[in-house]
Amino acid sequence: MVLSMGTVKTFHRSLVFSGGGTRFALYGGMYNALDDLGKTPSLLIASCGGAFATLIINAFPTHTARKAYLQSEEFYNFIKSLSLTPYSQLYRIGFLALKKQYDKRHAPYIEDVSHRYLVTMAQDLSNLLPSLAKVQFSSTLPTIIVGSKMLFTPDECGKRRGARKLYQKVLFTDTETARHINLQAIQISSDNYLQSAVAKDILLKTEIPMLTAARISVSDMFYVAPVNIADDVFAGGAIDLLPIEVANTLSQEVIREEKQPYSSTEEALVRAVLGFSGNERLDEVAQYPARLINTRDATMVLKRFYSEKYINWKRCAVGIHFPKNYAHYREQIEKQWNYGYQTTINAFKQ
């Protein structure tokens, strides 16, 4: 441990998995490469699609076993279970996205993200992914998954927000790792966030299974429905796609992706729901020291090798390129894993 700016940095090296959609295997390859380079992370931090990668890393003891599981029929059947909702029609999701691009206000209304979403995903994934159902957060491989808690009720959707905070960032982890987290030290203090719909205070939760936390983290606005647990509703990790304050406060060395900027549609939807600029946030993150792995070309290099969105003009709807068959799916995972591995090796050669 080292002491820096009054805070004990408990972990030697953290690795941040930020988003990635269904490119889960990219992160498996990245972790594999770091291990081979003798730079195995002592802390994993993940949001959105990266949360599933950390779940699988925790569930299996070797890189071979992790890749084999990603290529398994069990995980393939999970991907096949995903389906598009009626909201995928362009006159619905397309018109909404267009309208939000022209509205430059920061979350002026409480958006209905519980009923307007693109992809159907089961709330409880334990039956679809039994091999992952019993995985718990553990100090054996300290892991933090980012999600958010909704601070409004469904009947309030459509109302004006005013200055009200609608979402609270949640960190899911184990009790031992939680003891090292100084919640005040990791708060985001930029104007970009302070004027947003995101509460400044952060919530720690240590009783949630890792599979549930991963399901929560992928619940991105207008993409996948939030998760109901008892009287609370939890939404996705888009609230903080690159939690650099968490990584920087807890670890001596930070390794993260250098991601491509938010598209105009992504920027508009984040602004409409969460009330901040995603691209301004990327600029804020860039001010912190970190070793970068450049994945900005991932969508181009991996085109057709992950479940990417596209416009189906025949149906006048948003479509998703799901795998054609099991053989094609296994090829996708292999391509993603190799990309993550080689990109990481290249980053440390420079």
SVG drawing of the C-alpha trace seen along z (x, -y; Angstrom):
<svg xmlns="http://www.w3.org/2000/svg" viewBox="-48 -23 56 49">
<polyline fill="none" stroke="black" stroke-width="0.4" points="0.0,0.0 1.1,-3.6 -0.1,-6.9 -1.2,-9.5 -3.0,-12.8 -4.1,-11.5 -5.7,-8.3 -4.3,-4.8 -4.1,-3.2 -4.8,0.4 -4.3,2.1 -1.3,2.2 -3.0,2.3 -6.6,1.8 -8.1,2.6 -11.3,0.8 -13.7,2.5 -15.9,-0.3 -19.0,0.8 -18.3,2.8 -21.9,4.0 -21.8,7.7 -18.0,7.7 -17.5,9.6 -14.7,11.7 -12.6,8.6 -12.1,8.1 -11.3,11.7 -8.5,11.4 -7.3,8.2 -7.1,9.8 -5.3,12.8 -2.7,10.6 -2.0,8.6 -1.5,11.9 0.9,13.1 2.8,9.8 3.2,10.2 0.8,7.3 -2.2,9.1 -4.6,6.6 -5.3,6.8 -8.6,4.9 -11.3,5.2 -13.7,2.3 -16.5,2.7 -19.6,1.1 -22.2,2.2 -21.0,5.0 -17.7,5.1 -19.5,6.3 -20.2,9.7 -16.5,10.0 -15.6,9.6 -18.3,12.0 -16.8,14.7 -13.2,13.9 -14.4,14.5 -16.3,17.7 -13.5,19.7 -9.9,20.2 -8.1,20.1 -8.1,18.2 -8.8,21.4 -11.9,22.1 -13.1,18.6 -12.9,18.6 -14.5,22.1 -17.4,20.8 -17.9,17.8 -18.0,20.2 -20.3,22.7 -23.8,23.6 -25.0,22.2 -23.8,18.7 -24.8,18.9 -28.3,19.8 -28.3,16.7 -27.4,14.5 -30.1,16.3 -32.7,15.5 -32.4,11.8 -35.0,10.4 -36.2,7.0 -39.2,5.3 -42.0,3.5 -40.2,0.3 -37.5,1.1 -39.7,-0.3 -38.2,-3.5 -41.3,-5.6 -40.7,-4.8 -37.0,-4.5 -35.8,-6.3 -38.1,-9.3 -37.2,-9.4 -33.5,-9.5 -33.9,-12.2 -36.0,-14.3 -33.4,-14.1 -30.6,-15.1 -32.3,-18.4 -33.2,-19.0 -30.0,-20.3 -31.5,-20.5 -30.1,-18.4 -32.8,-15.8 -35.7,-18.3 -38.2,-15.5 -38.3,-12.2 -37.9,-9.6 -39.7,-6.3 -36.8,-3.9 -38.8,-1.0 -41.2,-0.6 -39.3,-2.0 -36.4,0.2 -34.9,2.0 -34.0,5.6 -35.9,8.0 -33.6,9.6 -34.8,11.7 -34.7,10.0 -33.3,13.1 -30.6,14.8 -29.9,17.7 -31.9,20.2 -30.3,19.1 -26.8,19.0 -26.7,21.6 -22.9,21.8 -22.7,18.1 -25.7,18.1 -23.7,18.8 -20.7,16.5 -20.3,14.0 -18.1,11.0 -14.9,11.9 -11.7,10.4 -9.9,13.2 -10.2,11.2 -11.5,7.8 -14.2,6.6 -16.4,3.5 -19.4,3.3 -21.1,0.0 -24.8,-0.4 -27.4,-3.0 -30.5,-3.3 -33.6,-5.0 -34.8,-7.7 -38.3,-8.2 -41.4,-6.1 -43.0,-4.9 -46.0,-7.2 -43.6,-10.3 -42.4,-9.6 -43.1,-12.5 -43.0,-15.1 -40.6,-18.0 -37.4,-17.2 -36.4,-20.7 -33.2,-20.4 -34.2,-17.0 -31.7,-14.1 -33.1,-11.0 -30.3,-8.5 -27.7,-7.5 -24.5,-5.7 -24.2,-2.2 -21.0,-0.2 -21.5,3.5 -18.6,5.3 -17.6,7.6 -17.5,6.4 -13.7,6.5 -13.2,4.4 -15.9,2.0 -14.0,1.2 -11.3,-0.4 -13.6,-2.7 -13.8,-6.3 -17.1,-7.4 -16.4,-11.1 -13.0,-10.8 -14.5,-9.2 -17.4,-11.7 -17.4,-13.4 -17.3,-17.2 -17.3,-18.6 -20.1,-21.0 -21.0,-18.4 -22.2,-16.1 -23.2,-18.6 -25.9,-20.1 -27.1,-16.7 -29.8,-14.3 -27.2,-12.2 -26.9,-12.5 -23.5,-13.3 -23.6,-10.7 -22.7,-7.1 -24.3,-3.9 -22.3,-0.8 -24.0,2.6 -22.3,5.9 -25.2,8.3 -26.0,8.6 -24.8,11.7 -22.4,10.9 -24.8,12.2 -27.5,9.8 -25.0,6.9 -23.9,7.7 -27.6,7.8 -28.1,4.4 -25.0,2.9 -26.1,3.7 -29.5,2.0 -28.6,-1.0 -31.3,-3.6 -33.7,-2.7 -31.7,0.5 -32.5,3.0 -35.1,2.7 -34.0,1.9 -34.0,4.5 -36.5,4.6 -35.2,5.9 -37.7,5.7 -38.9,2.0 -35.9,0.7 -35.3,0.3 -31.7,0.4 -30.5,-0.8 -27.2,-0.5 -23.6,-1.4 -23.9,-4.2 -24.2,-6.5 -20.3,-6.3 -18.9,-4.3 -15.3,-5.1 -15.2,-5.3 -11.7,-6.7 -12.1,-8.3 -12.7,-4.9 -9.7,-3.4 -7.4,-6.3 -8.3,-6.5 -7.9,-2.7 -4.9,-1.8 -1.3,-2.8 -1.6,-2.0 -4.7,-2.3 -5.1,-0.5 -8.1,-1.4 -9.4,-1.6 -9.1,-4.6 -12.6,-4.6 -14.1,-6.2 -16.3,-9.3 -20.0,-9.0 -22.0,-9.2 -24.5,-12.0 -27.3,-9.6 -25.5,-8.2 -24.7,-11.7 -28.3,-12.8 -29.8,-9.9 -27.3,-10.2 -28.1,-14.0 -31.8,-13.3 -31.9,-10.7 -28.9,-11.4 -28.4,-15.1 -24.7,-15.2 -22.5,-15.1 -20.8,-11.7 -18.1,-13.3 -17.3,-15.9 -17.0,-13.1 -14.4,-11.4 -12.4,-14.6 -12.6,-14.7 -11.4,-11.1 -8.5,-11.9 -7.0,-14.2 -6.2,-11.3 -3.0,-9.3 -3.6,-5.8 -2.0,-3.3 -4.2,-3.2 -5.3,-0.3 -6.7,-1.8 -9.9,-0.1 -11.2,-3.0 -11.2,-0.8 -13.1,2.1 -16.4,1.5 -14.7,1.4 -12.3,4.3 -14.9,6.5 -17.7,5.6 -20.1,8.6 -18.2,10.3 -20.5,9.0 -24.3,8.3 -24.2,4.8 -27.3,2.6 -28.3,1.6 -31.3,0.1 -33.5,2.7 -35.2,0.5 -37.4,3.4 -39.0,3.5 -38.5,-0.2 -36.9,0.8 -33.7,1.0 -32.2,4.5 -29.4,6.4 -27.0,8.7 -27.3,11.7 -25.0,14.7 -26.2,16.8 -25.6,20.1 -23.5,21.7 -20.4,22.0 -20.6,18.4 -21.0,17.4 -17.8,19.4 -16.0,17.6 -17.2,14.2 -15.8,15.0 -12.5,16.1 -12.2,12.9 -13.1,10.7 -10.7,12.5 -7.8,12.3 -8.5,8.6 -8.5,7.8 -5.3,9.9 -3.3,8.4 -4.4,4.9 -3.2,5.1 0.1,6.7 0.6,3.9 -0.2,1.2 2.6,2.4 5.1,2.7 4.9,-1.0"/>
</svg>
